[in-house]
Amino acid sequence: QVLLVESGGGLVQAGGSLRLSCAASRGTLSTYGMAWFRQAPGKERQYVASINRSGNSAYYADSVKNRFIISRNNAANTVYLQMNSLKPEDTGVYYCAARRPSAAIIESEDSYSNWGQGTQVTVTS
C-alpha cells in the first residue's frame, strides 16, 4: 500500500496562491488515480480535484474550477495542487488520496483507499 504525505499548507491572504504537494513515502503513485479533498471546520470532507494515473485527464469541483490545477510527476512520485485566487471559503484541511483501481465515482470518498494526514490551509480576508 502507498503511504501519502502532504505538505505546502499555510496562511495566505485572499487572492493569494499556495502549492500543495503529496508525496509517496512508501509505494508508487503512478499506479493510482489521485485526488485532493478538503474539510472545513464543522463540515464534511468534500472533493476538490482528481487526476488519472498518466496525468492527462483532470477533473475539478465547480467551486475550484479555473482557480486550482492538479498535476502529477510520476518520476518524482508526487501529486500537486496549485491553488490560485484563494478565497476565505477555501480554508480547511487538505488531504490527498489514492483511488481504488476498481472505483468509478471519483468524487466519492469511498473510492479512495489511502489517505494522507492532511495539511492546513487558512485564507484570510
Secondary structure, 3 states (H helix, E strand, C coil): CCEEEEECCEEEECCCCEEEEEEEEECCHHHCCEEEEEECCCCCCEEEEEECCCCCCEEECCCCCCCEEEEEEHHHCEEEEEECCCCHHHCEEEEEEEECCCCCCCCCHHHEEEECCCEEEEEEC
